[in-house]
């Protein structure tokens, strides 16, 4: 298993891709598989760890545009690919594209999970055309998408070996029948497409309390500018509050006690781990019907699908109509980490792994 080198596995705070990698590893080990994870040295996975530097790049302060260490990590990891039955890598950010030319002659069965969407040749609002230069290497490589919508959004003719929805480890996301507390929540990385400013707008219009949590990318000036302009001016510590990054224990408490989760995304999100985490704890989600979200939320049963802030405001008072236990069971039955890992094992075998 080759993880991107930017954030530890599992992440100390926020890290959607990194959380999923940790979940897959944990479940593969529980299923009896021998797993080796190639990841930075501050990782603490449930398997053997191989590292080429002691600290994840974000924790070290390396900017995302500085890709040399990321390349080194991927190259050194794939040098050892011949020792394994299958290689599972992950495509999440720009530097992960180096995987494809590095794997072009790889004889070991391999698969790459796409956690984000094309284009990968991008920095902030700038988009280049380098993705097309990589297509000769990408097209033969078996890919897995994390939703049917993500597969539909691929603009190229590529080799998709399967669709595996993200899953969460239900042993960490237990249902609490205690009545929820009177607040809604939003959790994620503070970026405009993830919609925290819209969650604030909806909460204010509906007259409900909103607790925000997650990471501010201090090394990203666009992210800082967005937070300072669109988020910080609304924080009053009463109706709208920000509690900072949260670890697993804090996240479970935040989501599990919330009346509901607001998810007004404005992009084609392929995976939406936090939506599953929220519902796994019985917390219903009101989400914009973009990307994977309609594949996760059953409208009127586990939350509500909406298209505008105004519609979100209309459904906020109706959140009590949702059965929280049924919401938890929906994730347990359809989006558990164990089910996700079993689907990957089937794909490994389909690709010829022993």
Helices and strands as residue ranges (DSSP letters): H 16-30, E 36-38, E 48-50, H 57-60, H 68-79, G 81-83, E 86-91, G 94-97, H 98-102, E 109-114, E 122-123, E 126-127, H 130-133, H 135-138, E 143-145, H 148-152, E 160-163, E 184-189, G 192-194, H 196-206, E 210-215, H 221-226, I 227-231, G 232-234, E 240-242, H 248-257, E 260-263, H 273-280, E 285-288, H 293-296, E 303-306, H 309-316, G 319-321, H 324-334, H 337-350
